[in-house]
Amino acid sequence: MSMIWLAKNDEMLLSQATQARMMATNCLSSPNSAGADLKIGSIIIELSVKHAPLSDGLVLDYQDKTASNCSLTVWMNENGETIVEFRLGMAVNRLAISEYLSDPPEQLRITYSWDTIKKQALLSVEDPENGSLMQAESDNPLPFPLTLINALISQNDATSIAPRVDFLAVSDQIEPVGFIPSIAKGSPIETPFGMVPIEQLKPKDMVMTADHGPQPVRWVCSRTVPMTGLFCPLRLRAPYFGLTRDILIAPEQRIVFENDEVEYLFGEESILAEARHIANQTNVIPEASNAKNIDLYQLLFDQHQIINVAGCKMESLFIGNITDNLEVCNSTLLSELSVHEIPRHIALARPLLRSYEAMTLQVGAVH
């Protein structure tokens, strides 16, 4: 089955739902899949929170009252508690994250992953706006019947999805949570030997940085994500931002601003701002594409660095002190590395503007 991404209110994605249903149907009708269960997988849900009432709490509900007696319910209450309850026959797996959301974000991403072979189930709730990540885990995961997966993809009568849900994804893999790479494949990176597409860089390759000259790459991370929901990339248009060509970046990618306007407004010669906070219809534009997915990359250095991407100054990957919590670290893309390979980032390379501060930047602001 691999990965099937669906989105509500997205004509392109909805047009692909027929193909998605065919994939699930083929999987279900395979000679080897009779009574088959998905032993490893993930469900990803993105939902609007701040302007949607939580009085009823329902996010997603599936009820199969046949002999399998299978149900999956995801809900949030008015206190910000997130609960996932999965029943299969007499067995129940229930995970809850009880942190109170005193200031609800605009959107949340809920990821529920299970691995019955390793006996691990993990519920993650992320606020993409501020990077917060809350988790709960258990050691008694249950396999997901393919009939359930088909129902979610088909959104049939056994499935109820709340209007606040913007995006739904089903995977037969453990999907990483936390940060995602944020620079599109093909974007040229300045090195001592000229511009090199980011996907061609390897660990130990030298990359030019604004503050420390040539620095070796510690790690190149990559991930393929759908071009919808909170993953939808932004197009930075040349010649703004010093760009020699248009590039695509993830909404959370931070860009450097350094000009007289910045110093006047914020008292800093150079600052960082997230691309999503300066999106407009002139030079930071949501990408409209018929492509389903996009390949994103990022570079990890010993310190947080400012790099040159097609002439635009922007940040490298910042991971802070994530190794202080190894369980969280291992649920992210950093699980590819051993602990001793992961650096500790003490501080950002530049001050970071808050969302409301970034919105004061003028459309024409350039480096």
Contacts in CASP RR format, 6 or more apart in sequence:
PFRMAT RR
TARGET T0000
AUTHOR 0000-0000-0000
METHOD contacts of the structure
MODEL  1
MSMIWLAKNDEMLLSQATQARMMATNCLSSPNSAGADLKIGSIIIELSVK
HAPLSDGLVLDYQDKTASNCSLTVWMNENGETIVEFRLGMAVNRLAISEY
LSDPPEQLRITYSWDTIKKQALLSVEDPENGSLMQAESDNPLPFPLTLIN
ALISQNDATSIAPRVDFLAVSDQIEPVGFIPSIAKGSPIETPFGMVPIEQ
LKPKDMVMTADHGPQPVRWVCSRTVPMTGLFCPLRLRAPYFGLTRDILIA
PEQRIVFENDEVEYLFGEESILAEARHIANQTNVIPEASNAKNIDLYQLL
FDQHQIINVAGCKMESLFIGNITDNLEVCNSTLLSELSVHEIPRHIALAR
PLLRSYEAMTLQVGAVH
1 23 0 8 1.000
1 24 0 8 1.000
1 27 0 8 1.000
1 38 0 8 1.000
1 149 0 8 1.000
1 170 0 8 1.000
1 172 0 8 1.000
2 171 0 8 1.000
2 172 0 8 1.000
2 173 0 8 1.000
3 169 0 8 1.000
3 170 0 8 1.000
3 171 0 8 1.000
3 172 0 8 1.000
3 173 0 8 1.000
4 20 0 8 1.000
4 23 0 8 1.000
4 24 0 8 1.000
4 153 0 8 1.000
4 169 0 8 1.000
4 170 0 8 1.000
4 171 0 8 1.000
5 13 0 8 1.000
5 167 0 8 1.000
5 169 0 8 1.000
5 226 0 8 1.000
5 228 0 8 1.000
5 292 0 8 1.000
5 293 0 8 1.000
6 13 0 8 1.000
6 14 0 8 1.000
6 16 0 8 1.000
6 17 0 8 1.000
6 20 0 8 1.000
6 153 0 8 1.000
6 167 0 8 1.000
6 168 0 8 1.000
6 169 0 8 1.000
6 170 0 8 1.000
7 13 0 8 1.000
7 14 0 8 1.000
7 166 0 8 1.000
7 167 0 8 1.000
7 168 0 8 1.000
7 226 0 8 1.000
7 228 0 8 1.000
7 229 0 8 1.000
8 14 0 8 1.000
8 161 0 8 1.000
8 165 0 8 1.000
8 166 0 8 1.000
8 167 0 8 1.000
8 168 0 8 1.000
9 166 0 8 1.000
10 228 0 8 1.000
10 229 0 8 1.000
12 228 0 8 1.000
12 290 0 8 1.000
12 292 0 8 1.000
13 226 0 8 1.000
13 228 0 8 1.000
16 292 0 8 1.000
17 153 0 8 1.000
17 154 0 8 1.000
17 155 0 8 1.000
20 153 0 8 1.000
21 150 0 8 1.000
21 153 0 8 1.000
21 154 0 8 1.000
23 153 0 8 1.000
24 146 0 8 1.000
24 149 0 8 1.000
24 150 0 8 1.000
24 153 0 8 1.000
24 154 0 8 1.000
25 150 0 8 1.000
27 33 0 8 1.000
27 36 0 8 1.000
27 146 0 8 1.000
28 36 0 8 1.000
28 146 0 8 1.000
28 147 0 8 1.000
28 150 0 8 1.000
30 36 0 8 1.000
33 146 0 8 1.000
35 145 0 8 1.000
35 146 0 8 1.000
36 145 0 8 1.000
36 146 0 8 1.000
37 143 0 8 1.000
37 144 0 8 1.000
37 145 0 8 1.000
37 146 0 8 1.000
38 143 0 8 1.000
38 144 0 8 1.000
38 145 0 8 1.000
38 146 0 8 1.000
38 149 0 8 1.000
38 172 0 8 1.000
39 115 0 8 1.000
39 116 0 8 1.000
39 117 0 8 1.000
39 143 0 8 1.000
40 114 0 8 1.000
40 115 0 8 1.000
40 116 0 8 1.000
40 117 0 8 1.000
40 172 0 8 1.000
40 173 0 8 1.000
40 174 0 8 1.000
41 113 0 8 1.000
41 114 0 8 1.000
41 115 0 8 1.000
41 144 0 8 1.000
41 171 0 8 1.000
41 172 0 8 1.000
41 173 0 8 1.000
41 174 0 8 1.000
41 175 0 8 1.000
42 111 0 8 1.000
42 112 0 8 1.000
42 113 0 8 1.000
42 114 0 8 1.000
42 169 0 8 1.000
42 170 0 8 1.000
42 171 0 8 1.000
42 173 0 8 1.000
42 174 0 8 1.000
42 175 0 8 1.000
43 111 0 8 1.000
43 112 0 8 1.000
43 113 0 8 1.000
43 152 0 8 1.000
43 168 0 8 1.000
43 169 0 8 1.000
43 170 0 8 1.000
43 171 0 8 1.000
44 109 0 8 1.000
44 110 0 8 1.000
44 111 0 8 1.000
44 167 0 8 1.000
44 168 0 8 1.000
44 169 0 8 1.000
44 170 0 8 1.000
44 171 0 8 1.000
44 175 0 8 1.000
45 59 0 8 1.000
45 60 0 8 1.000
45 74 0 8 1.000
45 109 0 8 1.000
45 110 0 8 1.000
45 111 0 8 1.000
45 165 0 8 1.000
45 167 0 8 1.000
45 168 0 8 1.000
45 169 0 8 1.000
46 107 0 8 1.000
46 108 0 8 1.000
46 109 0 8 1.000
46 110 0 8 1.000
46 165 0 8 1.000
46 166 0 8 1.000
46 167 0 8 1.000
46 168 0 8 1.000
46 229 0 8 1.000
46 230 0 8 1.000
47 59 0 8 1.000
47 107 0 8 1.000
47 108 0 8 1.000
47 110 0 8 1.000
47 162 0 8 1.000
47 164 0 8 1.000
47 165 0 8 1.000
47 166 0 8 1.000
48 106 0 8 1.000
48 107 0 8 1.000
48 164 0 8 1.000
48 166 0 8 1.000
49 76 0 8 1.000
49 101 0 8 1.000
49 104 0 8 1.000
49 105 0 8 1.000
49 106 0 8 1.000
49 107 0 8 1.000
49 108 0 8 1.000
49 164 0 8 1.000
50 104 0 8 1.000
50 105 0 8 1.000
50 106 0 8 1.000
50 107 0 8 1.000
51 106 0 8 1.000
52 163 0 8 1.000
52 164 0 8 1.000
54 76 0 8 1.000
54 77 0 8 1.000
54 78 0 8 1.000
54 80 0 8 1.000
55 78 0 8 1.000
56 162 0 8 1.000
57 75 0 8 1.000
57 76 0 8 1.000
57 77 0 8 1.000
57 78 0 8 1.000
57 162 0 8 1.000
58 73 0 8 1.000
58 74 0 8 1.000
58 75 0 8 1.000
58 160 0 8 1.000
58 162 0 8 1.000
59 74 0 8 1.000
59 75 0 8 1.000
59 76 0 8 1.000
59 110 0 8 1.000
59 161 0 8 1.000
59 162 0 8 1.000
59 164 0 8 1.000
59 165 0 8 1.000
60 72 0 8 1.000
60 73 0 8 1.000
60 74 0 8 1.000
60 152 0 8 1.000
60 159 0 8 1.000
60 160 0 8 1.000
60 161 0 8 1.000
60 162 0 8 1.000
60 165 0 8 1.000
60 168 0 8 1.000
61 71 0 8 1.000
61 72 0 8 1.000
61 73 0 8 1.000
61 74 0 8 1.000
61 75 0 8 1.000
61 159 0 8 1.000
61 160 0 8 1.000
61 161 0 8 1.000
62 70 0 8 1.000
62 71 0 8 1.000
62 72 0 8 1.000
62 73 0 8 1.000
62 148 0 8 1.000
62 151 0 8 1.000
62 152 0 8 1.000
62 158 0 8 1.000
62 159 0 8 1.000
62 160 0 8 1.000
63 71 0 8 1.000
63 158 0 8 1.000
64 70 0 8 1.000
64 71 0 8 1.000
64 147 0 8 1.000
64 148 0 8 1.000
64 151 0 8 1.000
64 158 0 8 1.000
68 88 0 8 1.000
68 89 0 8 1.000
68 145 0 8 1.000
68 147 0 8 1.000
69 87 0 8 1.000
69 88 0 8 1.000
69 89 0 8 1.000
69 90 0 8 1.000
70 87 0 8 1.000
70 88 0 8 1.000
70 89 0 8 1.000
70 145 0 8 1.000
70 147 0 8 1.000
70 148 0 8 1.000
71 85 0 8 1.000
71 86 0 8 1.000
71 87 0 8 1.000
72 84 0 8 1.000
72 85 0 8 1.000
72 86 0 8 1.000
72 87 0 8 1.000
72 144 0 8 1.000
72 148 0 8 1.000
73 83 0 8 1.000
73 84 0 8 1.000
73 85 0 8 1.000
73 86 0 8 1.000
74 82 0 8 1.000
74 83 0 8 1.000
74 84 0 8 1.000
74 85 0 8 1.000
74 110 0 8 1.000
74 112 0 8 1.000
75 82 0 8 1.000
75 83 0 8 1.000
76 82 0 8 1.000
76 83 0 8 1.000
77 83 0 8 1.000
79 98 0 8 1.000
79 100 0 8 1.000
79 101 0 8 1.000
80 99 0 8 1.000
80 100 0 8 1.000
80 101 0 8 1.000
80 104 0 8 1.000
81 96 0 8 1.000
81 97 0 8 1.000
81 98 0 8 1.000
81 99 0 8 1.000
81 100 0 8 1.000
82 96 0 8 1.000
82 97 0 8 1.000
82 110 0 8 1.000
82 123 0 8 1.000
82 125 0 8 1.000
83 94 0 8 1.000
83 95 0 8 1.000
83 96 0 8 1.000
83 97 0 8 1.000
84 94 0 8 1.000
84 95 0 8 1.000
84 96 0 8 1.000
84 110 0 8 1.000
84 112 0 8 1.000
84 123 0 8 1.000
85 92 0 8 1.000
85 93 0 8 1.000
85 94 0 8 1.000
86 92 0 8 1.000
86 93 0 8 1.000
86 94 0 8 1.000
86 142 0 8 1.000
86 144 0 8 1.000
88 142 0 8 1.000
88 143 0 8 1.000
88 145 0 8 1.000
91 140 0 8 1.000
91 142 0 8 1.000
93 114 0 8 1.000
93 121 0 8 1.000
93 138 0 8 1.000
93 140 0 8 1.000
93 141 0 8 1.000
93 142 0 8 1.000
94 138 0 8 1.000
95 112 0 8 1.000
95 121 0 8 1.000
95 122 0 8 1.000
95 123 0 8 1.000
95 136 0 8 1.000
95 137 0 8 1.000
95 138 0 8 1.000
96 123 0 8 1.000
96 136 0 8 1.000
97 123 0 8 1.000
97 125 0 8 1.000
97 134 0 8 1.000
97 135 0 8 1.000
97 136 0 8 1.000
99 125 0 8 1.000
99 134 0 8 1.000
105 127 0 8 1.000
105 128 0 8 1.000
105 129 0 8 1.000
105 130 0 8 1.000
106 129 0 8 1.000
107 127 0 8 1.000
107 128 0 8 1.000
107 129 0 8 1.000
107 166 0 8 1.000
107 230 0 8 1.000
108 125 0 8 1.000
108 126 0 8 1.000
108 127 0 8 1.000
109 124 0 8 1.000
109 125 0 8 1.000
109 126 0 8 1.000
109 128 0 8 1.000
109 177 0 8 1.000
109 230 0 8 1.000
110 123 0 8 1.000
110 124 0 8 1.000
110 125 0 8 1.000
110 126 0 8 1.000
111 122 0 8 1.000
111 123 0 8 1.000
111 124 0 8 1.000
111 126 0 8 1.000
111 175 0 8 1.000
111 177 0 8 1.000
112 121 0 8 1.000
112 122 0 8 1.000
112 123 0 8 1.000
112 124 0 8 1.000
113 120 0 8 1.000
113 121 0 8 1.000
113 122 0 8 1.000
113 124 0 8 1.000
113 174 0 8 1.000
113 175 0 8 1.000
114 120 0 8 1.000
114 121 0 8 1.000
114 122 0 8 1.000
114 141 0 8 1.000
114 142 0 8 1.000
114 143 0 8 1.000
114 144 0 8 1.000
115 121 0 8 1.000
115 141 0 8 1.000
115 174 0 8 1.000
116 141 0 8 1.000
116 142 0 8 1.000
116 143 0 8 1.000
119 139 0 8 1.000
119 140 0 8 1.000
119 141 0 8 1.000
120 137 0 8 1.000
120 138 0 8 1.000
120 139 0 8 1.000
120 141 0 8 1.000
121 137 0 8 1.000
121 138 0 8 1.000
121 139 0 8 1.000
121 140 0 8 1.000
121 141 0 8 1.000
121 142 0 8 1.000
122 135 0 8 1.000
122 136 0 8 1.000
122 137 0 8 1.000
122 331 0 8 1.000
123 135 0 8 1.000
123 136 0 8 1.000
123 137 0 8 1.000
124 133 0 8 1.000
124 134 0 8 1.000
124 135 0 8 1.000
124 177 0 8 1.000
124 178 0 8 1.000
124 331 0 8 1.000
125 133 0 8 1.000
125 134 0 8 1.000
125 135 0 8 1.000
126 132 0 8 1.000
126 133 0 8 1.000
126 134 0 8 1.000
126 177 0 8 1.000
126 178 0 8 1.000
127 133 0 8 1.000
128 230 0 8 1.000
128 251 0 8 1.000
128 252 0 8 1.000
129 355 0 8 1.000
131 178 0 8 1.000
131 179 0 8 1.000
133 177 0 8 1.000
133 178 0 8 1.000
133 328 0 8 1.000
135 177 0 8 1.000
135 327 0 8 1.000
135 328 0 8 1.000
135 331 0 8 1.000
137 327 0 8 1.000
149 170 0 8 1.000
150 156 0 8 1.000
151 158 0 8 1.000
151 159 0 8 1.000
152 159 0 8 1.000
152 168 0 8 1.000
152 170 0 8 1.000
153 170 0 8 1.000
155 161 0 8 1.000
161 168 0 8 1.000
166 229 0 8 1.000
167 228 0 8 1.000
167 229 0 8 1.000
167 230 0 8 1.000
169 175 0 8 1.000
169 226 0 8 1.000
176 223 0 8 1.000
176 331 0 8 1.000
176 332 0 8 1.000
176 333 0 8 1.000
176 335 0 8 1.000
177 331 0 8 1.000
177 332 0 8 1.000
178 331 0 8 1.000
178 332 0 8 1.000
179 252 0 8 1.000
179 317 0 8 1.000
179 319 0 8 1.000
179 332 0 8 1.000
179 333 0 8 1.000
180 223 0 8 1.000
180 225 0 8 1.000
180 231 0 8 1.000
180 250 0 8 1.000
180 252 0 8 1.000
180 296 0 8 1.000
180 333 0 8 1.000
181 221 0 8 1.000
181 222 0 8 1.000
181 223 0 8 1.000
181 250 0 8 1.000
181 296 0 8 1.000
181 297 0 8 1.000
181 298 0 8 1.000
181 317 0 8 1.000
181 333 0 8 1.000
182 249 0 8 1.000
182 250 0 8 1.000
182 252 0 8 1.000
182 253 0 8 1.000
182 296 0 8 1.000
182 298 0 8 1.000
183 198 0 8 1.000
183 247 0 8 1.000
183 249 0 8 1.000
183 250 0 8 1.000
183 253 0 8 1.000
183 296 0 8 1.000
183 297 0 8 1.000
183 298 0 8 1.000
183 309 0 8 1.000
183 314 0 8 1.000
184 233 0 8 1.000
184 247 0 8 1.000
184 248 0 8 1.000
184 249 0 8 1.000
184 294 0 8 1.000
184 295 0 8 1.000
184 296 0 8 1.000
184 297 0 8 1.000
185 197 0 8 1.000
185 198 0 8 1.000
185 199 0 8 1.000
185 294 0 8 1.000
185 295 0 8 1.000
185 296 0 8 1.000
185 297 0 8 1.000
186 197 0 8 1.000
186 198 0 8 1.000
186 199 0 8 1.000
187 197 0 8 1.000
187 198 0 8 1.000
187 247 0 8 1.000
187 248 0 8 1.000
187 249 0 8 1.000
187 297 0 8 1.000
187 309 0 8 1.000
187 310 0 8 1.000
188 195 0 8 1.000
188 196 0 8 1.000
188 197 0 8 1.000
188 198 0 8 1.000
188 245 0 8 1.000
188 309 0 8 1.000
188 310 0 8 1.000
189 195 0 8 1.000
189 196 0 8 1.000
189 197 0 8 1.000
189 198 0 8 1.000
189 201 0 8 1.000
189 207 0 8 1.000
189 299 0 8 1.000
189 307 0 8 1.000
189 308 0 8 1.000
189 309 0 8 1.000
190 207 0 8 1.000
190 208 0 8 1.000
190 307 0 8 1.000
190 308 0 8 1.000
190 309 0 8 1.000
190 311 0 8 1.000
191 201 0 8 1.000
191 205 0 8 1.000
191 206 0 8 1.000
191 207 0 8 1.000
191 208 0 8 1.000
191 214 0 8 1.000
192 206 0 8 1.000
192 208 0 8 1.000
192 214 0 8 1.000
193 206 0 8 1.000
195 310 0 8 1.000
196 205 0 8 1.000
198 220 0 8 1.000
198 297 0 8 1.000
198 299 0 8 1.000
198 309 0 8 1.000
199 220 0 8 1.000
199 222 0 8 1.000
199 295 0 8 1.000
199 297 0 8 1.000
201 207 0 8 1.000
201 217 0 8 1.000
201 220 0 8 1.000
201 299 0 8 1.000
202 217 0 8 1.000
202 220 0 8 1.000
203 216 0 8 1.000
203 217 0 8 1.000
203 218 0 8 1.000
203 219 0 8 1.000
203 220 0 8 1.000
204 216 0 8 1.000
204 217 0 8 1.000
205 216 0 8 1.000
205 217 0 8 1.000
206 214 0 8 1.000
206 215 0 8 1.000
206 216 0 8 1.000
206 217 0 8 1.000
207 214 0 8 1.000
207 215 0 8 1.000
207 216 0 8 1.000
207 217 0 8 1.000
207 299 0 8 1.000
207 301 0 8 1.000
207 305 0 8 1.000
207 307 0 8 1.000
208 214 0 8 1.000
208 215 0 8 1.000
208 307 0 8 1.000
208 308 0 8 1.000
209 215 0 8 1.000
209 301 0 8 1.000
209 305 0 8 1.000
209 306 0 8 1.000
209 307 0 8 1.000
209 316 0 8 1.000
210 256 0 8 1.000
210 305 0 8 1.000
210 306 0 8 1.000
210 307 0 8 1.000
210 308 0 8 1.000
210 313 0 8 1.000
210 349 0 8 1.000
211 305 0 8 1.000
211 306 0 8 1.000
211 349 0 8 1.000
212 303 0 8 1.000
212 305 0 8 1.000
215 301 0 8 1.000
215 302 0 8 1.000
215 303 0 8 1.000
215 305 0 8 1.000
216 301 0 8 1.000
216 302 0 8 1.000
217 299 0 8 1.000
217 300 0 8 1.000
217 301 0 8 1.000
218 300 0 8 1.000
218 301 0 8 1.000
218 302 0 8 1.000
218 341 0 8 1.000
218 343 0 8 1.000
219 299 0 8 1.000
219 300 0 8 1.000
219 336 0 8 1.000
219 337 0 8 1.000
219 341 0 8 1.000
220 297 0 8 1.000
220 298 0 8 1.000
220 299 0 8 1.000
220 300 0 8 1.000
221 297 0 8 1.000
221 298 0 8 1.000
221 300 0 8 1.000
221 317 0 8 1.000
221 333 0 8 1.000
221 334 0 8 1.000
221 336 0 8 1.000
222 295 0 8 1.000
222 296 0 8 1.000
222 297 0 8 1.000
222 298 0 8 1.000
223 295 0 8 1.000
223 296 0 8 1.000
223 333 0 8 1.000
224 293 0 8 1.000
224 294 0 8 1.000
224 295 0 8 1.000
224 296 0 8 1.000
225 231 0 8 1.000
225 293 0 8 1.000
225 294 0 8 1.000
225 296 0 8 1.000
226 292 0 8 1.000
226 293 0 8 1.000
226 294 0 8 1.000
227 233 0 8 1.000
227 287 0 8 1.000
227 289 0 8 1.000
227 291 0 8 1.000
227 292 0 8 1.000
227 293 0 8 1.000
227 294 0 8 1.000
230 251 0 8 1.000
231 250 0 8 1.000
231 294 0 8 1.000
232 251 0 8 1.000
232 286 0 8 1.000
232 287 0 8 1.000
233 248 0 8 1.000
233 249 0 8 1.000
233 250 0 8 1.000
233 251 0 8 1.000
233 286 0 8 1.000
233 287 0 8 1.000
233 294 0 8 1.000
233 296 0 8 1.000
234 248 0 8 1.000
234 249 0 8 1.000
234 250 0 8 1.000
234 251 0 8 1.000
234 253 0 8 1.000
234 275 0 8 1.000
234 276 0 8 1.000
234 279 0 8 1.000
234 284 0 8 1.000
234 285 0 8 1.000
234 286 0 8 1.000
234 287 0 8 1.000
235 246 0 8 1.000
235 247 0 8 1.000
235 248 0 8 1.000
235 284 0 8 1.000
235 285 0 8 1.000
235 286 0 8 1.000
235 287 0 8 1.000
236 243 0 8 1.000
236 246 0 8 1.000
236 247 0 8 1.000
236 248 0 8 1.000
236 249 0 8 1.000
236 255 0 8 1.000
236 275 0 8 1.000
236 283 0 8 1.000
236 284 0 8 1.000
236 312 0 8 1.000
237 243 0 8 1.000
237 246 0 8 1.000
237 282 0 8 1.000
237 283 0 8 1.000
237 284 0 8 1.000
237 285 0 8 1.000
238 244 0 8 1.000
238 245 0 8 1.000
238 246 0 8 1.000
238 310 0 8 1.000
240 282 0 8 1.000
240 283 0 8 1.000
240 364 0 8 1.000
240 366 0 8 1.000
241 255 0 8 1.000
241 283 0 8 1.000
241 311 0 8 1.000
241 312 0 8 1.000
241 313 0 8 1.000
241 366 0 8 1.000
241 367 0 8 1.000
242 311 0 8 1.000
242 312 0 8 1.000
242 366 0 8 1.000
242 367 0 8 1.000
243 310 0 8 1.000
243 311 0 8 1.000
243 312 0 8 1.000
244 310 0 8 1.000
244 311 0 8 1.000
245 310 0 8 1.000
247 309 0 8 1.000
247 310 0 8 1.000
247 312 0 8 1.000
248 287 0 8 1.000
248 294 0 8 1.000
249 275 0 8 1.000
249 314 0 8 1.000
250 275 0 8 1.000
250 296 0 8 1.000
251 274 0 8 1.000
251 275 0 8 1.000
251 276 0 8 1.000
251 279 0 8 1.000
252 274 0 8 1.000
252 275 0 8 1.000
252 276 0 8 1.000
253 274 0 8 1.000
253 275 0 8 1.000
253 314 0 8 1.000
253 315 0 8 1.000
254 272 0 8 1.000
254 273 0 8 1.000
254 274 0 8 1.000
254 275 0 8 1.000
254 314 0 8 1.000
254 315 0 8 1.000
254 352 0 8 1.000
255 272 0 8 1.000
255 273 0 8 1.000
255 274 0 8 1.000
255 275 0 8 1.000
255 278 0 8 1.000
255 312 0 8 1.000
255 313 0 8 1.000
255 314 0 8 1.000
255 315 0 8 1.000
256 270 0 8 1.000
256 271 0 8 1.000
256 272 0 8 1.000
256 306 0 8 1.000
256 312 0 8 1.000
256 313 0 8 1.000
256 314 0 8 1.000
256 315 0 8 1.000
256 350 0 8 1.000
256 367 0 8 1.000
257 270 0 8 1.000
257 271 0 8 1.000
257 272 0 8 1.000
257 273 0 8 1.000
257 361 0 8 1.000
257 365 0 8 1.000
257 367 0 8 1.000
258 269 0 8 1.000
258 270 0 8 1.000
258 271 0 8 1.000
258 313 0 8 1.000
258 367 0 8 1.000
259 365 0 8 1.000
259 366 0 8 1.000
259 367 0 8 1.000
261 361 0 8 1.000
261 362 0 8 1.000
261 365 0 8 1.000
262 268 0 8 1.000
262 269 0 8 1.000
262 270 0 8 1.000
262 271 0 8 1.000
262 361 0 8 1.000
262 365 0 8 1.000
263 269 0 8 1.000
265 357 0 8 1.000
265 360 0 8 1.000
265 361 0 8 1.000
266 351 0 8 1.000
266 353 0 8 1.000
266 357 0 8 1.000
268 350 0 8 1.000
268 351 0 8 1.000
270 350 0 8 1.000
271 350 0 8 1.000
271 351 0 8 1.000
271 352 0 8 1.000
271 353 0 8 1.000
272 315 0 8 1.000
272 348 0 8 1.000
272 349 0 8 1.000
272 350 0 8 1.000
272 351 0 8 1.000
272 352 0 8 1.000
272 353 0 8 1.000
273 352 0 8 1.000
273 353 0 8 1.000
273 357 0 8 1.000
273 358 0 8 1.000
273 361 0 8 1.000
274 352 0 8 1.000
274 353 0 8 1.000
274 355 0 8 1.000
274 358 0 8 1.000
275 284 0 8 1.000
277 353 0 8 1.000
277 355 0 8 1.000
277 358 0 8 1.000
277 359 0 8 1.000
278 284 0 8 1.000
278 358 0 8 1.000
278 359 0 8 1.000
278 361 0 8 1.000
278 365 0 8 1.000
279 285 0 8 1.000
279 286 0 8 1.000
280 363 0 8 1.000
282 363 0 8 1.000
282 364 0 8 1.000
283 363 0 8 1.000
283 364 0 8 1.000
298 316 0 8 1.000
298 317 0 8 1.000
299 305 0 8 1.000
299 307 0 8 1.000
299 316 0 8 1.000
299 317 0 8 1.000
300 316 0 8 1.000
300 317 0 8 1.000
300 319 0 8 1.000
300 343 0 8 1.000
301 316 0 8 1.000
301 317 0 8 1.000
301 343 0 8 1.000
302 343 0 8 1.000
303 343 0 8 1.000
303 345 0 8 1.000
303 349 0 8 1.000
304 315 0 8 1.000
304 316 0 8 1.000
304 317 0 8 1.000
304 318 0 8 1.000
304 345 0 8 1.000
304 347 0 8 1.000
304 348 0 8 1.000
304 349 0 8 1.000
305 315 0 8 1.000
305 316 0 8 1.000
305 349 0 8 1.000
306 313 0 8 1.000
306 314 0 8 1.000
306 315 0 8 1.000
306 316 0 8 1.000
306 349 0 8 1.000
306 350 0 8 1.000
307 313 0 8 1.000
307 314 0 8 1.000
307 315 0 8 1.000
307 316 0 8 1.000
312 367 0 8 1.000
313 367 0 8 1.000
315 348 0 8 1.000
315 349 0 8 1.000
315 350 0 8 1.000
318 345 0 8 1.000
318 348 0 8 1.000
319 334 0 8 1.000
319 342 0 8 1.000
319 343 0 8 1.000
319 345 0 8 1.000
320 344 0 8 1.000
320 345 0 8 1.000
320 346 0 8 1.000
321 344 0 8 1.000
321 345 0 8 1.000
321 346 0 8 1.000
322 328 0 8 1.000
322 329 0 8 1.000
322 332 0 8 1.000
322 334 0 8 1.000
322 342 0 8 1.000
323 329 0 8 1.000
323 339 0 8 1.000
323 342 0 8 1.000
323 344 0 8 1.000
326 339 0 8 1.000
329 335 0 8 1.000
329 339 0 8 1.000
329 342 0 8 1.000
334 342 0 8 1.000
353 361 0 8 1.000
END
